Amino acid sequence: MVGELICAMMEGKGRGVIARHSIAASDLLLCARPAVVLEGPPDPEGAPDAARLVPALVQAANAQDVPQIRAALQYLYHGTDASRLQLPDIRTMMNLAKHSSSSSSSSSLQEGLQDSCCDHDHSSGHHHHHHDSHSHSAAEPAAADADKLTEQQASLLVKYNAFADDYEDLAAAAVRGAAMPHSHVGLWPQFALFNHSCLPNSVHYLVGHAMVVRAVEDVAAGEELTVSYLGREEFAPAGARQAVLQERYGFACGCARCQLESQAPRQLQQQLLDTYRQVMQDLKPRFLEAVEHQDQSNLAAVQAQLQTLEHSLSAALQQHRAVLSDSAVLVLQAAVYDLYELLLFCEQLLPQGNEAESKHAALACIGRCLAILNCVSKGAELHVFLASRLLQHAVDLRGPDSAQAEAAAQLFLEAHRMRYGSQLEQQVQLELMEANKQAAEEFLM
Ligand SMILES: C[S@@+](CC[C@H](N)C(=O)[O-])C[C@H]1O[C@@H](n2cnc3c(N)ncnc32)[C@H](O)[C@@H]1O
């Protein structure tokens, strides 16, 4: 870990990571290499099954020649290892790129685990969310075999701690000249200590096989650092998010965003849920089908229904404006982000009115999506992509020297800074921004 993070017991959550000193938004928190990682084809459907990690993990944990991994996994499982957990300290993105392996099969952490500057509170450490009859305290005699990670323990570790992603950071991959954006599943023992929030104050992503975690908010000393365990499901109402988290990780989320939603007027909560269901179960599939068949009239019908839903939600939000802050409105809108995103895609595919009018409308749609992401998903790839798209549209519509283009450029820089920090060399920064612009064109509709 980079900087001074403390691992401590968090009420009702097991262990978690807290800031020893205050941390500024965009500060690097962690650059960690995996205990085990498997790569799959870039196709999201093709991501390797997490179950395949179990034998790899057992092997890595029990290998005599890599005591660091063994210690890290023992710590993660039992939380009782009295020795200091060895943590990586790889300070820059560029170092990382050089260190990261591009091999296509499983890779173990063989080197580079030094320079710990993370102080773990072992006195209160214990394994958290599962029951294990084999667990033993550090005080027990450590017979060599008792230390071994069993298949059963490894599968619990994988269930609650594995991380999978469709691909590594696309722009970073392009800048370091990586051939293809593979999908990944792996276990990063230090990253696995971070708890979840639906309104996280940190963002995480892969550069090669390295897990990068960066703060996206200012964090006071003693405050917990959180990441989002949700992918696209983060854009759902609280109940739907909680069901996923309960099912996958076995906990009931009570984060600030979940609380805010549960305190919103009942009627509004219900409307968000109904809107979410209609968009996800009916309108989104119909939208995708219309796009696939280039069926303009069905696309127009979907667009009209999306607009009706949007108008009525916006009227409801307006009605409760007195009790909702600006950011509360954005947090609530995040529950139906797909509605706003589909409206944006429709606007781009089916421009209404003359060219200037439709460009205006598209610009407004992007601005609305971006405001939501800037509130709940700071520093996420989608945030950077949309900011890049906004800049492109603003330049296109108003000219490169316009106040709008200037404002959009600031938003893009800010999103970029949240994801990659403010200490990049200028050349790298420019290359990353350009790569993100291109990736945005490819990956955003
Ligand atoms: C990757 S681990 C995080 C570290 C974990 N707390 C520990 O002590 O090892 C994931 C597990 O942490 C717990 N957890 C994470 N976020 C939580 C939250 N917001 N509320 C309650 N429990 C949480 C759940 O038990 C979950 O299965």
The ligand as a MOL file (V3000), in Angstrom:
LIG
                    3D

  0  0  0     0  0            999 V3000
M  V30 BEGIN CTAB
M  V30 COUNTS 27 29 0 0 0
M  V30 BEGIN ATOM
M  V30 1 C -13.4150 -8.4360 0.2730 0
M  V30 2 S -13.9410 -8.6970 1.9080 0 CHG=1
M  V30 3 C -13.6340 -7.1220 2.6660 0
M  V30 4 C -12.8150 -7.2390 3.9390 0
M  V30 5 C -13.5350 -7.9350 5.0640 0
M  V30 6 N -14.3420 -7.0120 5.8380 0
M  V30 7 C -12.5530 -8.6650 5.9450 0
M  V30 8 O -12.6080 -8.5320 7.1650 0
M  V30 9 O -11.7290 -9.4220 5.4190 0 CHG=-1
M  V30 10 C -15.6650 -8.7420 1.6470 0
M  V30 11 C -16.4910 -9.0190 2.8910 0
M  V30 12 O -16.4440 -7.9150 3.7780 0
M  V30 13 C -17.7280 -7.6780 4.3640 0
M  V30 14 N -18.1960 -6.3580 3.9010 0
M  V30 15 C -17.7090 -5.6230 2.8870 0
M  V30 16 N -18.3470 -4.4580 2.7600 0
M  V30 17 C -19.2820 -4.4430 3.7140 0
M  V30 18 C -20.2860 -3.5000 4.0940 0
M  V30 19 N -20.4560 -2.3500 3.4370 0
M  V30 20 N -21.0850 -3.8170 5.1400 0
M  V30 21 C -20.9360 -4.9960 5.8150 0
M  V30 22 N -20.0180 -5.9310 5.4860 0
M  V30 23 C -19.1940 -5.6530 4.4510 0
M  V30 24 C -18.6280 -8.7690 3.8790 0
M  V30 25 O -18.5900 -9.7960 4.8330 0
M  V30 26 C -17.9550 -9.2210 2.5870 0
M  V30 27 O -18.2320 -10.5580 2.2700 0
M  V30 END ATOM
M  V30 BEGIN BOND
M  V30 1 1 1 2
M  V30 2 1 2 3
M  V30 3 1 2 10
M  V30 4 1 3 4
M  V30 5 1 4 5
M  V30 6 1 5 6
M  V30 7 1 5 7
M  V30 8 2 7 8
M  V30 9 1 7 9
M  V30 10 1 10 11
M  V30 11 1 11 12
M  V30 12 1 11 26
M  V30 13 1 12 13
M  V30 14 1 13 14
M  V30 15 1 13 24
M  V30 16 1 14 15
M  V30 17 1 14 23
M  V30 18 2 15 16
M  V30 19 1 16 17
M  V30 20 1 17 18
M  V30 21 2 17 23
M  V30 22 1 18 19
M  V30 23 2 18 20
M  V30 24 1 20 21
M  V30 25 2 21 22
M  V30 26 1 22 23
M  V30 27 1 24 25
M  V30 28 1 24 26
M  V30 29 1 26 27
M  V30 END BOND
M  V30 END CTAB
M  END
